[in-house]
Amino acid sequence: MKKLSKDINVCLISRRFQILSRATDMGYIWSIATGLVEQGFRVTVISYSSPMNKFEIEREGVKAYFLNDAGSPFIRTSFEESVYQKFMELHKAKPFDIVHSLDASGLKIAKNRKALKVRFAFDVEATQISQIFSIIGMSQETVSGILTTFAALLYKFLSTYIGKDREILKNADAVFVNHPQQRVMLERYYLYPDFHIYSLPYGVEVSGLELREKPLELKKNLGLPEISQIALTLSDMTDMNEIKNILSSFEKVALKKPNAHLIIVGKGPLMNQIELEVLNRVLGSRVILTGALKSQDLFDYISLCDIFVNLSSRTTGLEPAQIEAMSQKKLIIGSEVSPLSNIIEDGMDGFLIRPADTESMANLIIEIFSGTIPIDEMGEKARQKVLEMFDRRKMIGGLYNAYLKILGARAN
């Protein structure tokens, strides 16, 4: 690719600044930013917080501002307002050409994009489309189930679209999606023009994803026997049905597999309800709720588990934990109605199921723990897919071309 003859000034906005692996204190946002710098762009990142706990960082040609870290004058201001204020300060000093918000944090800037003379792109995660996929994943294949699902979908679509999504799409010059289902949803149901939609599965650096031994000390600290078999899932604990489905499946597994244990990582508003649900199902000795974990500790838990369960409709399939699990050859169980279905090939490098089908999930886990499924072979295929799929150079090339097309539409 030819480098730009003239600097294009880009602002990347994201509340989350994810850690990719043990080998780096940066995540895929930084990978995007440095890749764009290599292609001649000027890049600034505005985010909420980083592991370094510094307000301002400049590294590898990228300037980054973390608005809730030490030294920030914005700690007592809402993140969305802080983003706008910091952006305006930077924009006055050197105007940006394009703003790319990976979530909804940049909406106030987008609303003023014409006056500010910038082009604005959102990632599809800025919308609440994932909630639509969540309802689809929980549907039951009965007449009453279909009717209930239709009513829930209609209500959720109207409430999220009128509530915020309409405003986001109205003020977006472009939207980036990760998989075809999102593109179809935007075009067919949200009536967003297809020529403003860009498909770009983000790539990441995978050099730090070396294979590691299971941390037996952690197993000992958790009070688990050496022969225990472990399924691990992550949850933000905002969707009770999601957790109930997993617990219902594991309840059946626990009856047949005395060495099976389930670890649920995460913390959220439904934490107390989930603890009560575990106790009501008499699974207190078989289910471990860790609460929130630091990134480095989370990677230890992933190394420890045998199965990584990700049934969330809110997943992009590209979260660091998902990538880590695949790179560590863990057997993946994902939702067939989430973006993960475009990464996992059912029966080859993982399994895809409908989240509401608790019977099938239970039988699958029992088979895995019984040793009737070639988990080593499937785990190896999952690892190879990570290494082949996340091509940073290809991702940067796609983003580079997309930005040029978005900027080329400035006069339209």
HUSULCOR-V411000 format. One record per backbone hydrogen bond with DSSP energy under -0.5 kcal/mol. NH is the residue of the N-H (numbers start at 1). CO is the residue of the C=O. E is the energy in kcal/mol with one decimal. If there is no record, write none. Layout:
BEGIN
{{NH & CO & E} {NH & CO & E}}
END
This chain:
BEGIN
{{4 & 39 & -1.4} {10 & 8 & -0.6} {10 & 42 & -3.4} {11 & 98 & -2.0} {12 & 44 & -3.1} {13 & 100 & -2.5} {14 & 46 & -2.0} {20 & 26 & -1.6} {24 & 21 & -1.2} {31 & 27 & -1.6} {32 & 28 & -2.4} {33 & 29 & -2.7} {34 & 30 & -2.9} {35 & 31 & -1.7} {36 & 32 & -2.2} {37 & 33 & -2.0} {38 & 34 & -2.0} {39 & 35 & -0.8} {39 & 36 & -0.6} {40 & 37 & -1.9} {41 & 36 & -2.2} {42 & 8 & -2.7} {43 & 41 & -0.5} {43 & 61 & -0.6} {44 & 10 & -2.2} {45 & 63 & -2.8} {46 & 12 & -2.9} {47 & 65 & -2.8} {48 & 14 & -0.6} {48 & 15 & -1.1} {49 & 15 & -0.5} {53 & 50 & -1.6} {55 & 70 & -1.5} {57 & 64 & -2.6} {59 & 62 & -2.3} {62 & 59 & -2.5} {63 & 43 & -1.8} {64 & 57 & -3.0} {65 & 45 & -2.7} {66 & 55 & -2.7} {67 & 47 & -2.5} {67 & 65 & -0.7} {68 & 48 & -2.4} {69 & 66 & -1.6} {72 & 69 & -2.2} {75 & 72 & -0.7} {77 & 74 & -2.2} {82 & 78 & -2.7} {83 & 79 & -2.8} {84 & 80 & -1.7} {85 & 81 & -2.6} {86 & 82 & -2.8} {87 & 83 & -2.7} {88 & 84 & -2.5} {89 & 85 & -2.0} {90 & 86 & -2.4} {91 & 87 & -3.3} {92 & 88 & -2.0} {93 & 89 & -1.2} {94 & 90 & -2.5} {97 & 9 & -2.9} {98 & 9 & -1.7} {99 & 119 & -2.6} {100 & 11 & -2.9} {101 & 99 & -0.5} {101 & 121 & -2.7} {102 & 13 & -3.1} {102 & 100 & -0.6} {106 & 103 & -0.6} {107 & 104 & -1.8} {109 & 106 & -0.6} {110 & 106 & -2.2} {111 & 107 & -2.3} {112 & 108 & -0.7} {112 & 109 & -0.9} {113 & 110 & -1.5} {116 & 112 & -2.3} {117 & 113 & -0.9} {118 & 113 & -2.1} {119 & 97 & -2.2} {121 & 99 & -3.0} {122 & 174 & -2.1} {123 & 101 & -1.9} {124 & 176 & -2.5} {126 & 123 & -2.2} {127 & 124 & -1.8} {131 & 128 & -1.4} {132 & 128 & -0.6} {132 & 129 & -1.0} {133 & 129 & -1.7} {134 & 130 & -2.0} {135 & 131 & -1.8} {136 & 132 & -2.0} {137 & 133 & -2.3} {138 & 134 & -1.1} {139 & 136 & -1.2} {142 & 140 & -1.8} {146 & 142 & -3.0} {147 & 143 & -2.2} {148 & 144 & -2.5} {149 & 145 & -2.5} {150 & 146 & -2.4} {151 & 147 & -2.3} {152 & 148 & -2.4} {153 & 149 & -2.9} {154 & 150 & -2.6} {155 & 151 & -2.4} {156 & 152 & -2.7} {157 & 153 & -2.9} {158 & 154 & -2.3} {159 & 155 & -2.7} {160 & 156 & -2.5} {161 & 157 & -2.5} {162 & 158 & -2.3} {163 & 159 & -1.7} {164 & 160 & -2.2} {165 & 160 & -2.5} {166 & 161 & -2.7} {168 & 164 & -2.1} {169 & 165 & -2.7} {170 & 166 & -2.3} {171 & 167 & -1.4} {172 & 169 & -1.1} {173 & 120 & -2.7} {173 & 171 & -0.5} {174 & 120 & -1.0} {175 & 196 & -2.3} {176 & 122 & -2.5} {177 & 198 & -2.5} {182 & 179 & -0.9} {183 & 179 & -1.3} {184 & 180 & -2.6} {185 & 181 & -2.3} {186 & 182 & -2.4} {187 & 183 & -2.4} {188 & 184 & -3.1} {189 & 185 & -1.8} {190 & 185 & -1.4} {192 & 186 & -2.6} {196 & 193 & -1.7} {197 & 194 & -1.9} {198 & 175 & -2.7} {200 & 177 & -3.0} {200 & 198 & -0.6} {202 & 200 & -0.8} {209 & 206 & -1.7} {210 & 208 & -1.3} {216 & 214 & -1.6} {218 & 215 & -0.7} {219 & 215 & -1.5} {220 & 216 & -2.2} {221 & 217 & -2.5} {222 & 218 & -1.9} {223 & 220 & -1.4} {224 & 219 & -2.4} {228 & 225 & -1.8} {229 & 259 & -2.8} {231 & 261 & -2.6} {232 & 307 & -2.9} {233 & 263 & -2.4} {234 & 309 & -0.6} {235 & 265 & -2.5} {240 & 238 & -0.5} {243 & 239 & -1.4} {244 & 240 & -2.8} {245 & 241 & -2.3} {246 & 242 & -1.4} {247 & 243 & -2.8} {248 & 244 & -2.9} {249 & 245 & -2.0} {250 & 246 & -2.6} {251 & 247 & -2.2} {252 & 248 & -1.0} {252 & 249 & -0.5} {253 & 249 & -1.7} {254 & 250 & -3.1} {255 & 251 & -1.0} {256 & 252 & -0.9} {256 & 253 & -0.8} {257 & 253 & -2.4} {258 & 256 & -0.5} {260 & 257 & -2.0} {261 & 229 & -2.7} {262 & 286 & -2.6} {263 & 231 & -2.7} {264 & 288 & -3.1} {265 & 233 & -2.7} {265 & 263 & -0.6} {266 & 291 & -1.7} {270 & 237 & -2.0} {271 & 268 & -1.7} {274 & 270 & -2.4} {275 & 271 & -2.3} {276 & 272 & -2.1} {277 & 273 & -2.2} {278 & 274 & -2.3} {279 & 275 & -1.9} {280 & 276 & -2.7} {281 & 277 & -1.4} {282 & 279 & -1.7} {283 & 278 & -2.4} {286 & 283 & -1.7} {287 & 283 & -1.9} {288 & 262 & -2.8} {289 & 287 & -0.5} {290 & 264 & -2.0} {290 & 288 & -0.7} {291 & 264 & -0.6} {298 & 294 & -2.5} {299 & 295 & -1.9} {300 & 296 & -1.1} {301 & 297 & -1.8} {302 & 298 & -2.2} {303 & 299 & -2.1} {304 & 300 & -1.6} {305 & 301 & -1.6} {306 & 230 & -2.9} {307 & 230 & -1.9} {308 & 331 & -2.8} {309 & 232 & -3.2} {309 & 307 & -0.6} {310 & 308 & -0.6} {310 & 333 & -3.1} {315 & 312 & -0.8} {323 & 319 & -2.4} {324 & 320 & -2.9} {325 & 321 & -2.4} {326 & 322 & -2.1} {327 & 323 & -2.5} {328 & 324 & -1.6} {329 & 326 & -1.6} {330 & 325 & -2.5} {331 & 306 & -1.7} {332 & 330 & -0.5} {333 & 308 & -2.3} {334 & 332 & -0.5} {334 & 351 & -3.1} {335 & 310 & -1.0} {336 & 353 & -2.3} {338 & 335 & -1.2} {339 & 315 & -0.7} {341 & 338 & -2.2} {342 & 339 & -2.0} {343 & 340 & -1.9} {344 & 340 & -2.9} {346 & 344 & -0.7} {347 & 350 & -2.8} {348 & 345 & -2.6} {349 & 345 & -1.6} {350 & 345 & -0.6} {351 & 332 & -2.7} {353 & 334 & -2.5} {355 & 353 & -0.6} {356 & 137 & -1.4} {357 & 354 & -2.4} {358 & 356 & -1.9} {361 & 357 & -1.8} {362 & 358 & -2.5} {363 & 359 & -2.4} {364 & 360 & -2.2} {365 & 361 & -2.4} {366 & 362 & -2.4} {367 & 363 & -2.2} {368 & 364 & -2.3} {369 & 365 & -2.7} {370 & 366 & -1.4} {371 & 367 & -0.6} {371 & 368 & -1.2} {372 & 367 & -1.8} {373 & 367 & -0.5} {375 & 373 & -2.4} {378 & 374 & -2.1} {379 & 375 & -2.6} {380 & 376 & -2.0} {381 & 377 & -1.8} {382 & 378 & -2.1} {383 & 379 & -2.2} {384 & 380 & -2.4} {385 & 381 & -2.0} {386 & 382 & -1.9} {387 & 383 & -2.2} {388 & 384 & -2.1} {389 & 385 & -3.3} {390 & 386 & -1.8} {391 & 389 & -2.1} {392 & 390 & -1.0} {395 & 391 & -2.2} {396 & 392 & -2.7} {397 & 393 & -2.1} {398 & 394 & -2.1} {399 & 395 & -2.3} {400 & 396 & -2.8} {401 & 397 & -2.2} {402 & 398 & -2.0} {403 & 399 & -2.7} {404 & 400 & -1.9} {405 & 401 & -2.0} {406 & 402 & -2.6} {407 & 403 & -2.7} {408 & 404 & -1.9} {409 & 405 & -0.9} {409 & 406 & -0.7} {410 & 407 & -1.7} {412 & 409 & -1.7}}
END
